[in-house]
Amino acid sequence: MSTADAQQFFVVPLSIQKEGDVYVVGSTELGEFYQFPEQGLRILDMLKTGNTPVAIKDRLSAENGEIVDVDGFVDQLASIGFIQSEDQRRDQAQQLSATIQDSRRTFDVDPRIARAIFSWPVLLCYAAIVAYAIHGAITEPALRLNPAAFYIETCRTPLLLILLCLSSVQVVLHELGHMLAAARQGIKSKYGLGNRLWNIVAESDITGILTLPKSKRYFPMMAGVLVDIFTISATTILIQYLLQHKASPFVIQVCQAVVLENVIAIAWQFNIFVKTDVYYIICNCLSYPDLDKDAQDYLRDILHRITLGRLGARANYASFRHLPVIIGFSMIWLFGRVLSLAVLFGVFLPTTCRYVTSTIHLINTPNASLWVACDTIAYVTIVLTMMGIGMYMWLTQK
């Protein structure tokens, strides 16, 4: 018998939610959530009461008449930080602090404030604004989506800078919607900067909602998109006001660009291969905490087999709860990335090159407008800089 078999363990505080025939077990402090079968939960309970792994094995063997891989499960629990040996218990605070240390900040707001913001009377007011905007767009063609709102002959850089500022505000509001909806249920969140492929994004971590019953997780997951829809509606009403008062065409186009940007942002959420809001909704619906991780493990396993062990890594198929779901999502994951790269190299970069070529042509043309040339150069520089930073974050992420 090894020393580990005779060792007692300390179980960190964990939340447990039953979903079908499995349990979602996790820690908001660690930011880790896993699905365990009922037997795994029994082993956790026995570890809590001071049973050693060898005692647990003997007990389960006597009850079920079969050998259970308790050692493997205990090793898994220890590796993700759910259990610690008793002699390490006094150092738990330092270990936990080191585990969760990152560059993100904790969002903590009084749940009463969050409940007031998302109270039924306030939600009805939001719905009324959305309904009024929809009615306006139906009856007035000028209020409908303008697909060409991003294009302008002059003042390209001012338009871009204004949109970047307004987009930053909208991103903050989107993530604030997630975090306030989570706070409404008493869940603390974290926020910071991240990336989706080469796109720089603000992101909120509301993993703590996995401590809630499954049905109560949907609203925090959907709150960001609901904020985007409200922004589109409020901006549409603003455009109506500006048109009625003969406002500057540039100001109206800025507002139309904000609407277009938010519509694109909502459409982006359906790119589930980069862990968007819709991805988490699907995971919750399927009771699958991390489809993305399992899909990547599955694809690495295929690569390992194809290359005869030279690349990739073997996967433990026993850990896949629903293999057909993993196979389906793996295909979406792979296709999405291939399509994104095709758009990058087939559309985005060639378009940027055309802007550069256009600028060079303008500079070399007699009587060329210096303002237009500088405007285009600044525009291309800002776009390429943002993409370069996003690309660096994508290629260097762990």
C-alpha positions as CSV (number, residue, x, y, z in Angstrom):
1,M,0.0,0.0,0.0
2,S,1.4,3.4,-1.0
3,T,1.6,6.4,1.2
4,A,-1.0,8.2,-0.9
5,D,-3.4,5.3,-0.4
6,A,-3.3,5.9,3.4
7,Q,-3.4,9.7,3.2
8,Q,-6.3,11.8,4.2
9,F,-7.4,14.8,2.0
10,F,-9.0,18.1,2.5
11,V,-11.8,18.9,0.0
12,V,-12.1,22.6,-0.9
13,P,-15.5,24.2,-0.9
14,L,-17.4,23.0,-4.0
15,S,-20.7,23.8,-5.6
16,I,-22.8,20.8,-6.9
17,Q,-25.6,21.0,-9.4
18,K,-27.4,17.8,-10.6
19,E,-28.0,17.7,-14.4
20,G,-29.6,14.6,-15.6
21,D,-27.5,11.6,-14.6
22,V,-24.4,13.6,-13.8
23,Y,-23.3,16.4,-11.5
24,V,-21.6,19.7,-12.3
25,V,-19.0,20.1,-9.5
26,G,-16.8,23.1,-9.3
27,S,-15.2,26.0,-7.5
28,T,-15.9,29.7,-8.4
29,E,-12.6,30.6,-6.7
30,L,-10.6,28.2,-8.9
31,G,-12.8,28.8,-12.0
32,E,-12.9,25.1,-12.6
33,F,-16.1,23.1,-13.2
34,Y,-16.4,19.4,-14.2
35,Q,-19.0,16.8,-14.7
36,F,-18.8,13.8,-12.4
37,P,-21.0,10.7,-12.2
38,E,-22.8,9.8,-9.0
39,Q,-20.0,7.5,-7.9
40,G,-17.5,10.4,-8.2
41,L,-19.7,12.4,-5.9
42,R,-19.7,9.6,-3.4
43,I,-16.0,9.4,-3.5
44,L,-15.8,13.2,-2.8
45,D,-18.2,12.8,0.1
46,M,-16.1,10.0,1.6
47,L,-12.9,12.1,1.2
48,K,-14.7,14.9,3.1
49,T,-15.4,12.7,6.0
50,G,-11.7,11.7,6.3
51,N,-11.7,8.4,4.5
52,T,-8.4,7.5,2.8
53,P,-8.3,6.2,-0.8
54,V,-7.6,2.7,0.3
55,A,-10.6,2.7,2.7
56,I,-12.8,4.1,-0.1
57,K,-11.6,1.3,-2.5
58,D,-12.4,-1.4,0.1
59,R,-15.8,0.1,0.8
60,L,-16.8,0.4,-2.9
61,S,-15.5,-3.0,-3.6
62,A,-17.5,-4.5,-0.8
63,E,-20.7,-2.7,-1.9
64,N,-20.4,-3.2,-5.7
65,G,-18.2,-6.3,-6.0
66,E,-16.0,-4.5,-8.5
67,I,-12.7,-2.6,-8.4
68,V,-13.1,1.1,-8.8
69,D,-10.2,3.3,-10.0
70,V,-10.2,5.5,-6.9
71,D,-6.5,6.4,-7.3
72,G,-7.0,7.8,-10.8
73,F,-10.0,9.8,-9.7
74,V,-8.1,11.1,-6.6
75,D,-5.2,12.1,-8.8
76,Q,-7.6,14.0,-11.1
77,L,-9.1,15.8,-8.1
78,A,-5.7,16.8,-6.8
79,S,-4.5,18.0,-10.2
80,I,-7.4,20.4,-10.6
81,G,-7.1,21.6,-7.0
82,F,-10.4,20.2,-5.6
83,I,-8.5,18.2,-2.9
84,Q,-5.3,18.8,-0.9
85,S,-3.4,16.6,1.5
86,E,-3.9,17.4,5.1
87,D,-0.3,18.5,5.6
88,Q,-0.8,21.2,2.9
89,R,-4.1,22.5,4.3
90,R,-2.4,25.3,6.3
91,D,-1.0,26.6,3.1
92,Q,-4.3,26.5,1.2
93,A,-4.8,30.3,1.1
94,Q,-1.4,30.9,-0.5
95,Q,-1.9,28.1,-3.0
96,L,-5.4,29.3,-3.9
97,S,-4.1,32.8,-4.4
98,A,-1.4,31.6,-6.7
99,T,-3.8,29.5,-8.7
100,I,-6.4,32.2,-9.4
101,Q,-3.9,35.1,-9.9
102,D,-4.4,36.7,-13.2
103,S,-4.7,40.2,-14.8
104,R,-8.5,40.4,-14.6
105,R,-10.4,42.4,-12.1
106,T,-13.3,41.2,-10.0
107,F,-16.7,42.8,-10.6
108,D,-18.6,43.0,-7.4
109,V,-21.9,44.9,-7.2
110,D,-24.8,44.8,-4.7
111,P,-27.3,42.2,-6.1
112,R,-30.1,44.6,-5.2
113,I,-28.8,47.1,-7.7
114,A,-28.5,44.4,-10.4
115,R,-32.0,43.2,-9.6
116,A,-33.3,46.8,-9.9
117,I,-31.7,47.2,-13.3
118,F,-33.2,44.0,-14.6
119,S,-36.5,44.3,-12.7
120,W,-39.7,43.5,-14.7
121,P,-40.9,47.2,-14.9
122,V,-37.5,48.2,-16.3
123,L,-37.4,45.2,-18.7
124,L,-40.9,46.2,-20.0
125,C,-39.5,49.8,-20.7
126,Y,-36.6,48.2,-22.6
127,A,-39.1,46.1,-24.6
128,A,-41.2,49.2,-25.4
129,I,-38.2,51.0,-26.8
130,V,-37.3,48.0,-28.9
131,A,-40.9,47.7,-30.2
132,Y,-41.0,51.4,-31.1
133,A,-37.7,51.1,-33.0
134,I,-38.9,48.1,-34.9
135,H,-42.2,49.9,-35.8
136,G,-40.2,52.9,-37.0
137,A,-37.9,50.7,-39.2
138,I,-40.9,49.1,-40.8
139,T,-42.7,52.3,-41.6
140,E,-39.7,54.5,-42.5
141,P,-37.1,53.0,-44.9
142,A,-34.5,55.6,-43.8
143,L,-34.4,53.9,-40.4
144,R,-33.5,50.5,-41.8
145,L,-30.1,48.9,-41.7
146,N,-27.6,50.7,-44.0
147,P,-25.1,48.0,-45.2
148,A,-22.8,50.7,-46.6
149,A,-22.6,52.7,-43.4
150,F,-18.9,51.9,-42.9
151,Y,-17.9,53.4,-46.3
152,I,-17.2,57.1,-46.7
153,E,-15.3,59.0,-49.4
154,T,-13.6,61.4,-47.0
155,C,-13.0,61.6,-43.2
156,R,-12.2,57.9,-43.0
157,T,-9.9,58.2,-40.0
158,P,-12.3,60.4,-38.0
159,L,-15.1,57.9,-38.7
160,L,-12.9,55.0,-37.7
161,L,-11.8,56.7,-34.5
162,I,-15.3,57.7,-33.5
163,L,-16.5,54.2,-34.2
164,L,-13.6,52.7,-32.2
165,C,-14.6,54.9,-29.2
166,L,-18.3,54.1,-29.5
167,S,-17.5,50.4,-30.0
168,S,-15.4,50.3,-26.9
169,V,-18.3,51.8,-24.9
170,Q,-20.7,49.2,-26.4
171,V,-18.4,46.4,-25.6
172,V,-18.2,47.5,-22.0
173,L,-22.0,47.7,-21.9
174,H,-22.3,44.2,-23.5
175,E,-20.0,42.7,-20.8
176,L,-21.7,44.7,-18.1
177,G,-25.0,43.2,-19.1
178,H,-23.5,39.7,-18.5
179,M,-22.0,40.7,-15.2
180,L,-25.0,42.5,-13.9
181,A,-27.3,39.6,-14.8
182,A,-25.0,37.3,-13.0
183,A,-24.8,39.7,-10.0
184,R,-28.6,39.6,-10.0
185,Q,-28.2,36.0,-8.9
186,G,-25.5,36.9,-6.3
187,I,-22.6,35.7,-8.6
188,K,-19.3,37.6,-8.8
189,S,-17.6,38.0,-12.1
190,K,-14.2,38.9,-13.5
191,Y,-13.4,41.0,-16.5
192,G,-10.4,41.8,-18.7
193,L,-9.1,41.9,-22.2
194,G,-8.8,38.8,-24.4
195,N,-8.9,37.7,-28.0
196,R,-11.0,35.5,-30.3
197,L,-8.5,34.4,-33.0
198,W,-6.9,37.7,-34.0
199,N,-9.8,39.9,-32.8
200,I,-9.1,41.8,-29.6
201,V,-12.2,41.6,-27.3
202,A,-13.2,42.6,-23.8
203,E,-14.5,39.5,-21.9
204,S,-16.2,38.8,-18.7
205,D,-15.8,35.6,-16.8
206,I,-19.2,34.5,-15.3
207,T,-18.2,30.9,-14.7
208,G,-19.7,31.2,-11.3
209,I,-23.2,30.8,-12.8
210,L,-22.5,27.1,-13.1
211,T,-23.3,27.0,-9.4
212,L,-26.9,28.0,-10.3
213,P,-29.6,25.6,-11.5
214,K,-29.4,25.1,-15.3
215,S,-32.5,27.1,-16.1
216,K,-31.2,30.2,-14.2
217,R,-28.0,30.4,-16.3
218,Y,-29.6,31.4,-19.6
219,F,-30.4,35.0,-18.7
220,P,-26.8,36.0,-17.7
221,M,-25.6,34.2,-20.9
222,M,-28.0,36.1,-23.1
223,A,-27.9,39.5,-21.4
224,G,-25.0,40.8,-23.5
225,V,-27.0,40.3,-26.8
226,L,-30.0,41.9,-25.2
227,V,-28.0,45.0,-24.4
228,D,-26.8,45.1,-28.1
229,I,-30.5,44.9,-29.2
230,F,-31.4,47.7,-26.9
231,T,-28.5,49.8,-28.3
232,I,-29.6,49.2,-31.9
233,S,-33.1,50.2,-30.9
234,A,-32.1,53.4,-29.0
235,T,-29.7,54.4,-31.9
236,T,-32.5,53.9,-34.5
237,I,-34.7,56.2,-32.5
238,L,-31.9,58.7,-32.4
239,I,-31.5,58.5,-36.2
240,Q,-35.2,59.2,-36.5
241,Y,-34.8,62.4,-34.4
242,L,-31.7,63.5,-36.4
243,L,-33.4,63.0,-39.7
244,Q,-36.4,65.0,-38.5
245,H,-34.1,67.9,-37.5
246,K,-32.0,67.9,-40.6
247,A,-28.7,66.9,-38.8
248,S,-25.3,66.6,-40.5
249,P,-25.1,63.6,-42.9
250,F,-21.8,62.6,-41.2
251,V,-23.5,62.4,-37.8
252,I,-26.3,60.3,-39.2
253,Q,-23.8,58.0,-40.9
254,V,-22.0,57.6,-37.6
255,C,-25.2,56.5,-36.0
256,Q,-26.0,54.1,-38.9
257,A,-22.5,52.7,-38.6
258,V,-23.1,52.1,-34.8
259,V,-26.3,50.1,-35.7
260,L,-24.5,48.1,-38.4
261,E,-21.6,47.4,-36.0
262,N,-24.0,46.1,-33.4
263,V,-25.8,43.9,-35.9
264,I,-22.5,42.4,-36.9
265,A,-21.6,41.9,-33.3
266,I,-24.8,39.9,-32.7
267,A,-24.1,37.9,-35.9
268,W,-20.6,37.2,-34.5
269,Q,-22.1,35.6,-31.5
270,F,-23.2,32.7,-33.7
271,N,-19.5,31.8,-34.5
272,I,-19.6,29.2,-31.8
273,F,-16.2,27.8,-32.8
274,V,-14.6,30.8,-30.8
275,K,-16.6,30.4,-27.6
276,T,-19.1,33.2,-28.1
277,D,-22.3,33.7,-26.0
278,V,-24.3,31.3,-28.2
279,Y,-21.5,28.7,-27.6
280,Y,-22.1,28.9,-23.9
281,I,-25.9,28.7,-24.4
282,I,-25.5,25.5,-26.4
283,C,-23.1,24.1,-23.8
284,N,-25.6,24.8,-21.1
285,C,-28.5,23.3,-23.2
286,L,-26.5,20.1,-23.8
287,S,-25.2,20.0,-20.2
288,Y,-21.7,20.0,-21.5
289,P,-19.4,22.5,-19.6
290,D,-16.6,22.7,-22.2
291,L,-17.3,21.4,-25.7
292,D,-14.3,23.4,-27.1
293,K,-11.7,21.6,-24.9
294,D,-13.1,18.1,-25.8
295,A,-13.3,19.1,-29.5
296,Q,-9.6,20.1,-29.5
297,D,-8.6,16.9,-27.7
298,Y,-10.5,14.9,-30.3
299,L,-8.9,16.7,-33.2
300,R,-5.4,16.3,-31.6
301,D,-6.2,12.6,-31.3
302,I,-7.1,12.4,-35.0
303,L,-3.9,14.3,-35.9
304,H,-1.9,11.9,-33.7
305,R,-3.3,8.9,-35.6
306,I,-2.9,10.4,-39.0
307,T,0.7,11.3,-38.4
308,L,1.5,8.0,-36.7
309,G,2.2,9.6,-33.4
310,R,4.5,12.4,-34.7
311,L,2.0,15.2,-34.0
312,G,-1.0,15.7,-31.7
313,A,-1.8,13.6,-28.6
314,R,-3.9,10.6,-27.7
315,A,-7.3,11.4,-26.2
316,N,-9.1,9.5,-23.5
317,Y,-12.4,8.7,-25.3
318,A,-13.9,7.5,-22.0
319,S,-13.9,11.1,-20.8
320,F,-16.1,12.2,-23.7
321,R,-19.7,12.2,-22.5
322,H,-21.4,12.3,-25.9
323,L,-19.0,11.4,-28.7
324,P,-21.4,12.2,-31.5
325,V,-21.8,15.7,-30.1
326,I,-18.0,16.1,-29.9
327,I,-17.5,14.9,-33.5
328,G,-20.2,17.3,-34.7
329,F,-18.7,20.3,-32.8
330,S,-15.2,19.3,-33.9
331,M,-16.2,19.7,-37.5
332,I,-17.8,23.1,-36.8
333,W,-14.6,24.1,-34.9
334,L,-12.4,23.1,-37.8
335,F,-14.6,24.6,-40.5
336,G,-14.9,27.9,-38.7
337,R,-11.2,28.4,-38.4
338,V,-10.5,27.4,-42.0
339,L,-13.3,29.9,-43.1
340,S,-11.9,32.6,-40.8
341,L,-8.4,32.3,-42.3
342,A,-9.9,32.3,-45.8
343,V,-11.7,35.6,-45.1
344,L,-8.5,37.0,-43.5
345,F,-6.3,36.2,-46.5
346,G,-8.9,36.3,-49.2
347,V,-10.8,39.4,-48.2
348,F,-9.5,41.5,-45.4
349,L,-5.8,41.6,-46.2
350,P,-6.3,42.2,-50.0
351,T,-8.8,45.0,-49.2
352,T,-6.2,46.6,-46.9
353,C,-3.6,46.2,-49.7
354,R,-5.9,48.0,-52.0
355,Y,-6.1,50.9,-49.6
356,V,-2.3,51.1,-49.4
357,T,-2.1,51.0,-53.2
358,S,-4.7,53.7,-53.5
359,T,-2.8,55.9,-51.1
360,I,0.5,55.4,-53.0
361,H,-1.3,56.3,-56.2
362,L,-2.8,59.4,-54.6
363,I,0.6,60.6,-53.4
364,N,2.1,60.2,-56.9
365,T,-0.8,61.9,-58.6
366,P,-0.3,65.6,-59.5
367,N,-2.5,67.9,-57.5
368,A,-3.4,65.0,-55.2
369,S,-5.2,65.8,-52.0
370,L,-2.7,65.5,-49.1
371,W,-5.6,65.3,-46.6
372,V,-7.1,62.3,-48.4
373,A,-3.8,60.5,-48.6
374,C,-3.0,61.1,-44.9
375,D,-6.5,60.2,-44.0
376,T,-6.2,56.8,-45.8
377,I,-2.7,56.1,-44.4
378,A,-3.9,56.8,-40.8
379,Y,-6.9,54.5,-41.4
380,V,-4.8,51.6,-42.7
381,T,-2.2,52.1,-39.9
382,I,-4.9,51.9,-37.1
383,V,-6.5,48.8,-38.7
384,L,-3.2,46.9,-39.2
385,T,-2.0,47.8,-35.7
386,M,-5.1,46.5,-34.0
387,M,-5.0,43.3,-36.1
388,G,-1.3,42.9,-35.4
389,I,-1.9,43.1,-31.6
390,G,-4.7,40.6,-31.9
391,M,-2.7,38.3,-34.0
392,Y,0.2,38.4,-31.4
393,M,-2.2,37.6,-28.6
394,W,-3.7,34.7,-30.6
395,L,-0.3,33.1,-31.6
396,T,1.2,33.5,-28.1
397,Q,-1.8,32.5,-26.0
398,K,-1.4,29.3,-23.9
